[in-house]
Amino acid sequence: MKEEYSDKLSLKDDWIFLFTDDTGMLQHSIYGIPDRNHGYTTDDNARALIMALLLYERDRKKKYLDLIYRYSSFLFYAQNGNGKFRNFMGYDRKWLEEEGSDDCFGRCIWAVGFAISNDLTPKGIKNTLSDMLKKAIPHVSGLTALRSKAYALIGLSSLDTRDYENLIFDIGESLCRQYEESREEEWDWFENMVTYCNYVLPWSLLAAYQVTEELKFLKVAEKSLKFLEKITFKNGFFKPVGCKGWLVKHGSPAAYD
């Protein structure tokens, strides 16, 4: 009898539920143990929401749907009165700040946009997230950090609407300007250092190109992605840039944290 194989690889997801409690995803660990001393962050729960939606798409299991509700609830609670997001929360569920970083804000726009555009997101959650997005949108144009712009661009580009096309174009233009200011021969990058979450920069311009069909976005995305590939793939293996020094323009990438 011919043995049948599933087209899906088995997934060990125990750690997700170990690091998620009734509040949300915990921020840090000590080896394999959740470290409650550091509480939670909103940007971790934003990324966790994307993860939960992808898992639910894959397997349609209720436990993943429960995570979608939990992480969405965390983001809803994190949004402050002016539409921005608080980031750091202690284990006692008390916020440690009134407003988080630009990166936190951008990741929230990414997660909210992704969830609204996902066909499997429950309608009630979509309605809540849509209200949150309306409150947050006025702050998007004021983002200054490179990656926060990229996160927001990815989130807005995922929406099935033309409402934000002008905003998407403007953010894409600002990323291209920063690329032109930084690039040199053999350095096709957006700043004078290659640091963290680098992939989101070319990705965001590819997403913007799909919405606006602005050819410049595609060209900058392709050049920067090729550059990133050259410095992070060695002998067929992916090796990220270490944070102990990062990669300064025309230097050597740090090997370790």
DRENLOBA-11686 format. One record per residue (C-alpha): residue in one letter; x, y, z. Coordinates in Angstrom, 3 decimals, m for minus. Layout:
residues N
- a; X; Y; Z $
...
This chain:
residues 257
- m; 0.000; 0.000; 0.000 $
- k; 1.420; 3.350; m0.998 $
- e; 2.114; 5.596; 1.979 $
- e; 0.445; 9.001; 1.763 $
- y; 2.111; 12.199; 2.901 $
- s; 0.513; 15.469; 3.898 $
- d; 1.435; 18.521; 1.819 $
- k; 1.876; 20.418; 5.097 $
- l; 4.880; 20.028; 7.334 $
- s; 4.101; 19.278; 10.958 $
- l; 4.337; 22.353; 13.142 $
- k; 5.481; 22.426; 16.754 $
- d; 3.671; 25.442; 18.208 $
- d; 3.988; 24.790; 21.954 $
- w; 6.225; 27.816; 22.467 $
- i; 3.561; 30.201; 21.135 $
- f; 1.149; 29.226; 23.896 $
- l; 3.931; 29.084; 26.485 $
- f; 4.772; 32.731; 25.747 $
- t; 1.159; 33.911; 25.402 $
- d; m1.016; 34.434; 28.470 $
- d; m4.445; 36.037; 28.958 $
- t; m2.965; 39.456; 28.180 $
- g; m0.874; 38.711; 25.112 $
- m; 2.588; 37.691; 23.949 $
- l; 5.302; 38.210; 26.570 $
- q; 8.342; 40.175; 25.473 $
- h; 11.410; 38.230; 26.632 $
- s; 12.596; 34.919; 27.988 $
- i; 15.403; 33.459; 30.039 $
- y; 16.464; 30.619; 27.787 $
- g; 13.205; 28.666; 27.443 $
- i; 11.272; 30.325; 30.290 $
- p; 9.061; 33.408; 29.797 $
- d; 10.587; 36.344; 31.695 $
- r; 7.727; 38.187; 33.362 $
- n; 10.102; 40.904; 34.590 $
- h; 9.943; 42.531; 31.160 $
- g; 6.201; 42.271; 30.615 $
- y; 4.825; 42.890; 27.133 $
- t; 5.314; 45.122; 24.108 $
- t; 2.766; 46.211; 21.562 $
- d; 5.050; 45.685; 18.585 $
- d; 5.593; 42.046; 19.616 $
- n; 1.828; 41.554; 19.794 $
- a; 1.409; 43.237; 16.409 $
- r; 3.775; 40.707; 14.865 $
- a; 2.063; 37.941; 16.827 $
- l; m1.288; 38.939; 15.285 $
- i; 0.158; 38.488; 11.791 $
- m; 1.572; 35.121; 12.835 $
- a; m1.757; 33.975; 14.291 $
- l; m3.621; 34.902; 11.101 $
- l; m1.117; 32.986; 8.968 $
- l; m1.443; 29.950; 11.237 $
- y; m5.237; 30.139; 11.067 $
- e; m5.057; 30.370; 7.280 $
- r; m2.924; 27.248; 7.289 $
- d; m4.857; 24.983; 9.663 $
- r; m8.205; 26.632; 10.578 $
- k; m7.768; 25.583; 14.204 $
- k; m9.766; 27.317; 16.924 $
- k; m6.686; 27.768; 19.096 $
- y; m5.252; 30.090; 16.443 $
- l; m8.517; 31.979; 16.129 $
- d; m8.394; 32.535; 19.899 $
- l; m4.922; 34.040; 19.474 $
- i; m6.234; 36.423; 16.820 $
- y; m8.783; 37.758; 19.311 $
- r; m6.199; 38.023; 22.080 $
- y; m3.542; 39.883; 20.084 $
- s; m6.143; 42.161; 18.473 $
- s; m7.464; 43.016; 21.916 $
- f; m3.956; 43.916; 23.048 $
- l; m3.515; 46.324; 20.125 $
- f; m6.911; 47.894; 20.801 $
- y; m5.960; 48.503; 24.434 $
- a; m2.568; 49.872; 23.366 $
- q; m3.975; 52.681; 21.227 $
- n; m4.093; 55.919; 23.185 $
- g; m6.566; 58.767; 22.898 $
- n; m4.787; 60.576; 20.068 $
- g; m4.541; 57.495; 17.848 $
- k; m0.941; 56.506; 18.512 $
- f; 0.162; 53.372; 20.370 $
- r; 1.784; 52.748; 23.724 $
- n; 4.424; 50.049; 23.571 $
- f; 5.851; 48.861; 26.901 $
- m; 3.533; 47.274; 29.454 $
- g; 4.588; 45.764; 32.774 $
- y; 3.503; 42.298; 33.826 $
- d; 0.973; 44.032; 36.105 $
- r; m0.800; 45.311; 32.946 $
- k; 0.191; 48.909; 33.657 $
- w; 1.524; 50.943; 30.758 $
- l; 5.048; 52.259; 31.232 $
- e; 4.683; 55.109; 28.734 $
- e; 2.029; 57.194; 27.026 $
- e; 3.420; 56.790; 23.518 $
- g; 5.686; 54.230; 21.887 $
- s; 8.331; 54.559; 19.183 $
- d; 7.799; 55.179; 15.486 $
- d; 8.744; 51.541; 14.839 $
- c; 6.011; 50.389; 17.209 $
- f; 3.491; 52.609; 15.433 $
- g; 4.568; 51.345; 12.017 $
- r; 4.334; 47.698; 13.067 $
- c; 0.819; 48.316; 14.362 $
- i; m0.239; 49.792; 11.010 $
- w; 1.303; 46.764; 9.313 $
- a; m0.597; 44.308; 11.526 $
- v; m3.877; 46.223; 11.386 $
- g; m3.730; 46.527; 7.590 $
- f; m2.851; 42.865; 7.186 $
- a; m5.685; 41.766; 9.471 $
- i; m8.294; 44.000; 7.826 $
- s; m7.340; 42.669; 4.401 $
- n; m7.418; 39.019; 5.476 $
- d; m10.573; 37.145; 4.458 $
- l; m10.460; 34.994; 7.595 $
- t; m10.379; 37.827; 10.108 $
- p; m13.724; 37.817; 11.961 $
- k; m15.984; 40.724; 11.008 $
- g; m16.124; 42.055; 14.554 $
- i; m12.345; 42.284; 14.709 $
- k; m12.213; 43.950; 11.298 $
- n; m14.659; 46.617; 12.422 $
- t; m12.604; 47.365; 15.521 $
- l; m9.328; 47.443; 13.614 $
- s; m10.850; 49.692; 10.946 $
- d; m11.825; 52.211; 13.620 $
- m; m8.305; 52.014; 15.034 $
- l; m6.801; 52.643; 11.608 $
- k; m8.928; 55.756; 11.092 $
- k; m7.608; 57.167; 14.376 $
- a; m4.014; 56.313; 13.489 $
- i; m3.913; 57.475; 9.857 $
- p; m3.355; 61.209; 10.614 $
- h; 0.008; 60.313; 12.196 $
- v; 1.388; 58.198; 9.347 $
- s; 2.679; 61.120; 7.282 $
- g; 4.666; 62.332; 10.300 $
- l; 6.793; 59.177; 10.569 $
- t; 10.520; 59.850; 10.237 $
- a; 12.235; 56.525; 10.963 $
- l; 13.012; 54.442; 7.870 $
- r; 11.588; 51.154; 9.085 $
- s; 8.489; 52.700; 10.598 $
- k; 7.672; 54.123; 7.158 $
- a; 8.279; 50.706; 5.604 $
- y; 6.063; 48.868; 8.103 $
- a; 3.248; 51.350; 7.550 $
- l; 3.692; 51.127; 3.777 $
- i; 3.337; 47.337; 3.838 $
- g; 0.209; 47.543; 5.984 $
- l; m1.501; 50.221; 3.913 $
- s; m0.575; 48.537; 0.621 $
- s; m2.267; 45.324; 1.724 $
- l; m5.664; 47.033; 1.998 $
- d; m8.129; 46.510; m0.825 $
- t; m8.879; 50.188; m1.207 $
- r; m7.612; 53.230; m3.083 $
- d; m8.261; 55.504; m0.119 $
- y; m4.593; 55.618; 0.857 $
- e; m2.951; 55.594; m2.586 $
- n; m1.643; 59.169; m2.288 $
- l; m0.252; 58.459; 1.167 $
- i; 1.390; 55.253; m0.095 $
- f; 2.958; 57.193; m2.974 $
- d; 4.298; 59.903; m0.648 $
- i; 5.888; 57.390; 1.734 $
- g; 7.403; 55.489; m1.186 $
- e; 8.846; 58.742; m2.506 $
- s; 10.405; 59.553; 0.865 $
- l; 12.090; 56.127; 1.031 $
- c; 13.463; 56.593; m2.494 $
- r; 14.846; 60.023; m1.553 $
- q; 16.652; 58.516; 1.422 $
- y; 18.005; 55.790; m0.855 $
- e; 19.333; 58.344; m3.357 $
- e; 20.983; 60.366; m0.590 $
- s; 22.793; 57.325; 0.791 $
- r; 23.677; 55.183; m2.206 $
- e; 27.143; 55.098; m3.722 $
- e; 28.995; 52.712; m5.975 $
- e; 28.736; 49.228; m4.438 $
- w; 26.358; 50.586; m1.758 $
- d; 22.728; 50.341; m2.862 $
- w; 21.127; 51.036; 0.476 $
- f; 18.874; 53.538; 2.263 $
- e; 21.304; 54.675; 4.967 $
- n; 24.978; 54.492; 5.873 $
- m; 24.514; 51.351; 7.957 $
- v; 22.770; 48.027; 7.489 $
- t; 21.136; 47.226; 10.803 $
- y; 17.914; 45.381; 11.767 $
- c; 14.746; 44.265; 9.946 $
- n; 16.414; 45.209; 6.677 $
- y; 14.138; 43.183; 4.415 $
- v; 11.136; 45.436; 5.080 $
- l; 12.704; 48.328; 3.145 $
- p; 12.771; 46.751; m0.339 $
- w; 9.610; 44.788; 0.477 $
- s; 7.694; 47.966; 1.267 $
- l; 8.640; 49.525; m2.076 $
- l; 7.562; 46.391; m3.920 $
- a; 4.227; 46.649; m2.108 $
- a; 3.947; 50.336; m2.986 $
- y; 4.714; 49.557; m6.628 $
- q; 1.848; 47.073; m6.756 $
- v; m0.549; 49.813; m5.669 $
- t; 0.826; 52.826; m7.540 $
- e; 2.646; 51.216; m10.489 $
- e; 5.402; 53.790; m9.956 $
- l; 8.393; 52.243; m11.765 $
- k; 10.928; 54.030; m9.560 $
- f; 9.681; 52.090; m6.541 $
- l; 10.271; 48.808; m8.341 $
- k; 13.773; 49.755; m9.481 $
- v; 14.925; 50.883; m6.023 $
- a; 13.378; 47.769; m4.456 $
- e; 15.218; 45.472; m6.881 $
- k; 18.588; 47.206; m6.473 $
- s; 18.421; 47.327; m2.670 $
- l; 17.197; 43.733; m2.439 $
- k; 20.059; 42.539; m4.635 $
- f; 22.505; 44.429; m2.404 $
- l; 20.980; 42.939; 0.735 $
- e; 21.127; 39.454; m0.758 $
- k; 24.820; 39.896; m1.566 $
- i; 25.783; 40.750; 1.998 $
- t; 23.531; 38.322; 3.877 $
- f; 23.780; 35.121; 1.843 $
- k; 27.133; 33.368; 2.031 $
- n; 27.776; 30.068; 0.256 $
- g; 24.068; 29.437; m0.013 $
- f; 23.345; 30.127; 3.660 $
- f; 21.567; 33.106; 5.193 $
- k; 23.734; 35.005; 7.673 $
- p; 22.146; 38.136; 9.129 $
- v; 24.212; 41.172; 10.065 $
- g; 25.142; 41.031; 13.754 $
- c; 24.207; 43.909; 16.035 $
- k; 27.672; 44.117; 17.617 $
- g; 28.719; 46.868; 15.238 $
- w; 26.204; 46.253; 12.417 $
- l; 27.540; 46.918; 8.900 $
- v; 28.912; 50.418; 8.337 $
- k; 29.121; 51.609; 4.728 $
- h; 31.991; 49.872; 2.914 $
- g; 32.951; 48.011; 6.100 $
- s; 32.535; 44.361; 7.102 $
- p; 29.306; 43.060; 8.657 $
- a; 29.424; 42.237; 12.351 $
- a; 29.443; 38.461; 12.789 $
- y; 27.734; 38.313; 16.198 $
- d; 25.367; 40.007; 18.607 $
